[in-house]
């Protein structure tokens, strides 16, 4: 039947497929049975999962994704292994639920390991399902989110399991800088499996249930003689505070998965797309007197840079990464005038905001993420320098500081530097100074940009004069005052073109918003080469 031009649409009644196609009814019945079988799972194992304070893979996906958006792939996949405990025990899904869904209407690809089947361990079929998800995510330019809860390589499947992990790692590296990768640890993640979250852009962990280590407590005791608990060895706080492996730590799974949704709302789907902007918020005219109140005029008094972040960000909201690790530097995604930006700031309440090795690495990784995904960088500078000390030198502060330097230097996204107070020495250069390529450098009238502070400089420059002086204290005071007047005056850098403008602190949010608008079309192709050699 056809609808003639201008004629009325004819409504035709189709014969139900079950009646037209012989056997269709029984196929549907069969499918229903299979689905019931999949949903059933192992009741005891599910109960145990809940008793451990953990949700099941499907419950987690229901929290993560928009309602009814999940499209499952390969629910009937199962292993072909005949190892101990596996022969005749071939549950559907093979212990990982994979597919695609949406978060606030935007497509994502997901996999959720199911601890109730073989402890979520990864065998050949399990790995192949994850490989497919990663391939699809790359091909479709959509973020991938992995929910990890697994005993690691399925021991009975031997090298095939290891091969499966290798395939995940290779794809993750291929996806690096192409699509955002998020790893959520909701149970064990042991052995080489821990390299998957380590390769992701963001790793979430939940306290008490998540644990990540290359070798578990038993092996640690056998090798070192020291008895440690799972939590002490690889719990969320260990990785959120000491190792920096966990980007974000939460108390429970619900909060954690809600936070993953928030993060997704700030990320572009892939490196070719812009991060999702909201409507302009009028930030370009926003005068914030509170900014001047947060920062004490005396350079030695601390304040919480988070308060500055909250004052410059739309709605005072930001997504902080590594909040518990390398706390002397802050990194966060936020919106300013609706545009997503990466905020980097020194944190004067921790170690006076000096840069040390971990802080440099934390900021470097964040800067590279923002650059890879086209997110403009705003650096809020108040830094007395790099942390001096034997430990720092031995642990490679030169190498780690170079990582941050490299990350900023190669970043081609719009880059705005705001100097609030101190900006000394190498740390001034590294914190996105004009010399390493920031597009717009703004400074508060309280800025102090110099090779070093007045006391230190006078000691070096006038050591002999001070030693010979009749009244060294008086001479020192005069020299310090002269140095301060000459080198630490707030116009010094602006007169030399190293600062574009000296702004009213209350105008900071507005000046950043105007800068972002000015730089929104920035394009800067990198040099032709295979890739740089980041000093990792
Ligand atoms: C096969 C596994 C398994 C594994 C757990 N199971 N891990 N089966 N291979 N790797 C099974 C258990 O036999 C058990 O089966 C079920 O999953 C639940 O495990 P439990 O031990 O009862 O749970 P729990 O007490 O909570 O302990 C969880 C655990 C523990 C801490 C993860 O299972 C464990 O230590 N597993 C081994 C971890 C490990 O060493 N993996 C290899 C890491 S090396 P039943 O039938 O009893 O329910 C690795 C290499 C990767 O991953 C290399 C990549 C480069």
Boltz pocket constraint, residues with backbone or C-beta under 6 A from the ligand:
constraints:
  - pocket:
      binder: B
      contacts: [[A, 85], [A, 115], [A, 117], [A, 118], [A, 119], [A, 120], [A, 121], [A, 150], [A, 151], [A, 152], [A, 153], [A, 154], [A, 155], [A, 156], [A, 161], [A, 162], [A, 165], [A, 166], [A, 188], [A, 190], [A, 191], [A, 192], [A, 193], [A, 214], [A, 216]]
      max_distance: 6.0
